Amino acid sequence: MRPPAGTMPVTETASKHVLALPMHPYLDAETQVRVIDTVLAFNG
């Protein structure tokens, strides 16, 4: 269950400005390409 809007202002602000990408040393090449393609498609 989510807390009511406005009860976590710092978290709510950060969620509008932060992009979390999967990054770890075990990402295979296919997954890397998928992430790159998705980011490029999102921003045009």
FENDASUL-V524641 format. One record per residue. N is the residue number from 1. RES is the residue in one small letter. SS is DSSP state (alpha for helix, beta for strand, coil for the rest). Layout:
# FENDASUL-V524641
<<N	RES	SS> <N	RES	SS>>
This chain:
# FENDASUL-V524641
<<1	m	coil> <2	r	coil> <3	p	coil> <4	p	coil> <5	a	coil> <6	g	coil> <7	t	coil> <8	m	coil> <9	p	alpha> <10	v	alpha> <11	t	alpha> <12	e	alpha> <13	t	alpha> <14	a	alpha> <15	s	alpha> <16	k	coil> <17	h	coil> <18	v	coil> <19	l	coil> <20	a	coil> <21	l	coil> <22	p	coil> <23	m	coil> <24	h	coil> <25	p	coil> <26	y	coil> <27	l	coil> <28	d	coil> <29	a	alpha> <30	e	alpha> <31	t	alpha> <32	q	alpha> <33	v	alpha> <34	r	alpha> <35	v	alpha> <36	i	alpha> <37	d	alpha> <38	t	alpha> <39	v	alpha> <40	l	alpha> <41	a	alpha> <42	f	alpha> <43	n	alpha> <44	g	coil>>
